[in-house]
Structure formats: structure tokens, C-alpha cells
């Protein structure tokens, strides 16, 4: 027994081909949208094509989106279909990026990269640091083993107080202020919700030690940008590494670009080269589950517009 699954649009050829191959390997019948019971979306940058494409799919039951961030498709989330996303797929790649950014900050590489002459030694020791991670999802699960050789004291702040394997402590957000007071490295790896928007503001930044660093690989809106600019300018924190910004892309001329305490990367926690390798087996597995009527990976709660996987 099999089911018909389509891949669309074909506007990103490499991703389209990979997804078609994954569908074929799963045992599903690769078909056009008109006959599809399942649809694997193949271009996260083209949500405007979605209404026209799904209009042709009279038998559609399930839609697989390629990324964890489903915001571009929010206007199209319809409960008459099952929805899944890429939540957790890219966690290994993003966790590597967190470690790279954290080490860059601790060794002052962001400032050394700007200098044009020999300068004095500046840097901190990551070993034994107090590391606070906001979010207890896939990125954190992948990150904790990477931090383990550094013998860090890791505190995870998440909605549920259930312990995260590998973390020294797990607390709920009510204790965030208390934890920030002794944080050497703050990592943001949580979902963006109304509750988490602006979670790092002037009040939070004022609590952090002056030697502390921030790494944000989640969403730019978790940090109040103007408050971060002020904190960096006044030396309230030692530095920040941002793979995401608010707004994004960060406009040319924004003072964060020229701030020597700030390291900015253009949302490269997961690049196409890394992402396709990770997405390929995930698509194959979820299509296989779909045709066998098994529980799907990374379901989307249409009512909330968020993945059911816990923050």
C-alpha cells in the first residue's frame, strides 16, 4: 500500500531534486499536485506560491514544510490538513554554530578580526563557565554534549521544569533573573512566542555581569535591539554574537555593524549545504510514516501556529 506525494514548487532545483529522491526512497508514489495526498514544500522562500499550488490538490491530507520557522506560512495554516515542519532537523548544525560563536567571543576573535595592527592579549576561559541556555529543544539537546568537554555549569531555562539530559540545572522562566546574575555566557535557542518576544531587554541585560557574552541563534526579536546596543555601548556586557537580528536583515548603517563588541553572521546557523544533508533523511522518514499511517515527526499545532515540540 502506498500514497501519492507531490513535491512543489520546483523553484529551488537542488532542494526540489533532493526531496523528490527522498519521496521515491520512502515508498510513496511521486505524483503531481493534482493527485497528491501529501505535499512536500520545496522552497521556503516562496510562500506566496502556496495558495495557487494547493488549490489544485483536491485530495490533499498532509503538508510538510522544510524549516522549523513556519511564520511565512502563517496565513495559509488550515486545520483541514495535517501540517509538519522541520523542527529539530537542523539542530546539529545550529549547535555547532553556537559553539563556534561562543569560542569566538571568549577568545575575542570578533575584535581581533577588525584590528589592523598588533594588539594586546584579551580573552576569557570557556572552561568551567556558567552557561545559561534559553530553550530546551533540539538545539539545546545537541549543544550540551558539545559543551561537556569544557566542564561548564549549564542551566537550561524552559517552559517545563522537566530536566534536560546533560544540563546541570533546569529551571522555568520565573528564575531567569536570578540565573542571569551569575551567567558568563547566555545562549538563546528558544521558539519565538508572545511570551518570549523581548525576553532579553534592558532589565535582563542590567542583571548580567559586565564580563558576560550573549549568543543568539533563535530569533532576533528575542532581544530588544535598542537595549542591546545601549548595553554594548556602555560596557554592561562584554559582547554579543548574533546569527539572527531584529530587524532581519539588519540594515546597513545600524550601529551593531560597527560595534567592536558585536559579531554578526547572516543567519548561517544552517546553510543550504548543511541543511539539505540533514533534511534528506527526515523527509524520507516522514513520508514513510505518512504512507503507513504512523505518527508524523514535528507536527504543527495550527491553532497556535507553533510546533508541538516543547520549547
Secondary structure, 3 states (H helix, E strand, C coil): CCCEEEEECCCCHHHHHHHHHHHHHHCCEECCHHHCCEEEECCCCCHHHHHHHHCCCCCCCEEECCCCCCHHHHHHCCCCCEEECCCCCCHHHHHHHHHHHHHHHHCCHHHHCCCCCCCCCCCCCCCCCEEEEECCCHHHHHHHHHHHCCCCEEEEECCCCCCCCCCCEEECHHHHHHHHCCCCEEEECCCCCCCCCCCECHHHHHHCCCCCEEEECCCHHHECHHHHHHHHHCCCCCEEEECCCCCCCCCCCCHHHHCCCEEECCCCCCCHHHHHHHHHHHHHHHHHHHHCCCCCCCEEECCCCEECCCC
